[in-house]
Amino acid sequence: MAQVLEFKLPDLGEGLTEAEIVRWLVQVGDVVAVDQPVVEVETAKAMVEVPCPYGGVVTARFGEEGAELPVGAPLLTVAVGEGAEGHRPAADPGTDGGAARAGEQPGAGERRSEGSGNVLVGYGTSEAPARRRRVRPQGRASGATAGSGTAGAGPSGAGVPGRANGRVRAAEPVDGPVPVISPLVRRLARENDLDLRELTGSGPDGLILRADVEYALRAAAAQGGRAAREAGPHPDGTVREQALAATAGAAATEPAGVAGSAVPPGDVRIPLKGVRGAVADKLARSRREIPDATCWVDADATELMRARAAMNAASGPKISLVALLARICTAALARFPELNSTVDTQAREIVRFDHVHLGFAAQTDRGLVVPVVRDAHARDAEALTSEFARLTEAARAGRLTPGELTGGTFTLNNYGVFGVDGSTPIVNHPEAAMLGVGRIVPKPWVHEGELAVRQVVQLSLTFDHRVCDGGTAGGFLRYVADCVEQPAVLLRTL
């Protein structure tokens, strides 16, 4: 007898709590194999193809393309075992029949199906997990219908648990923590004095979404306005003080980003989510937590460009400029290890790394990402060139894994490719420093006592002032400049 198993969005690692469905790779009724990718999702780190740990017939999908799902939300259901073919839907997957199949659970005595041995992060086992029948609290609508995503999760309130006739319905008192989709939603409620225990979430299993909190705030503001109007004028011609206070308090609770009607015609709201949202959070955290300082110097890169041309004239793979700059960085970090570190604020300690995982900024259609070259200190220029090329191609195609985007100890930012000379980089938290490289252009330069046209580049270093003082940072930057001007200096460290 076939069993219908529910596959939920797995833990994608790196503290990620949600993902956006980019593209479904299977349809309802398709036969899938164990570990076959079934959906492509985008997280704040990367695009990921999610494999299904079960083999069988897809009976339902949850969520349309473009929808955001929290980790643990249902992705699809699969009929497995003998008779699975009989679970191919005869009707449209969005009908009640499809929804009924999505809710089927195997009994405790039924045989478990063979599961996946592939672990993405936190799922995939030698056999499928036992399923327990889910008991929903009375009065709560079903969280989703097959093939349509989370039902009624929109801010309009129609069909959303906890909302009735335009009002927020109070939930039963909850003991302990309230399930909330993210800390940002919890903070939004706290800043506006909204008790989350009074809400019933519209997410899976009653999970409270941001839309639920925003709806409650708008409802509170509207009720406050009605209270002011119903209070009527006081005999002395003034509005009652209590009604005014209620109106002012309710208006103060509504966040600036909630009232969509306040947007002037022609203006556009762009959600800070995905890669853009992750970048915004990291940059804000860097500015908030790291006392940074920047120093810079101009350097004559003529000899470095000649050295690269000589390398590429010889047989073998071509050497990229960024690979040579990376090799210079690793040599400089060996001399000034203070900058290859991080600050443990809780322990009040500086942690110096014995390896260099070199991040580099890469601009893609999805935004700015920072892939990481592992053990860059142990790679020569040829190996660095190859790894930079591989990671850049993966970044532009959206195929970088979370592991390839995290764990850096120092970052190299070649913003010269954008045609600019200089910049003040923002440290890539939780690292301690970033080297910025501007464009290399012909400029007048005093060379060997005479004015000449040379290839000049501006180098800038932003560093965490907690890990070192200006003397160390200046020494690092001067060594980098010396290697750029006289590449033979590198021979001492080879």
Beta strands, then each sheet from edge to edge (+ up, - down):
strand 1: 3-8
strand 2: 18-24
strand 3: 31-32
strand 4: 37-42
strand 5: 47-51
strand 6: 56-61
strand 7: 68-70
strand 8: 74-80
strand 9: 144-145
strand 10: 149-150
strand 11: 163-164
strand 12: 167-168
strand 13: 292-300
strand 14: 341-344
strand 15: 349-352
strand 16: 358-360
strand 17: 362-364
strand 18: 367-369
strand 19: 372-373
strand 20: 410-413
strand 21: 433-437
strand 22: 441-447
strand 23: 450-464
sheet 1: 1+ 8- 6+ 3-
sheet 2: 5+ 4- 2+ 7-
sheet 3: 9+ 10-
sheet 4: 11+ 12-
sheet 5: 13+ 23- 21+ 20+ 16+ 19-
sheet 6: 13+ 23- 22+
sheet 7: 14+ 15-
sheet 8: 17+ 18-
end
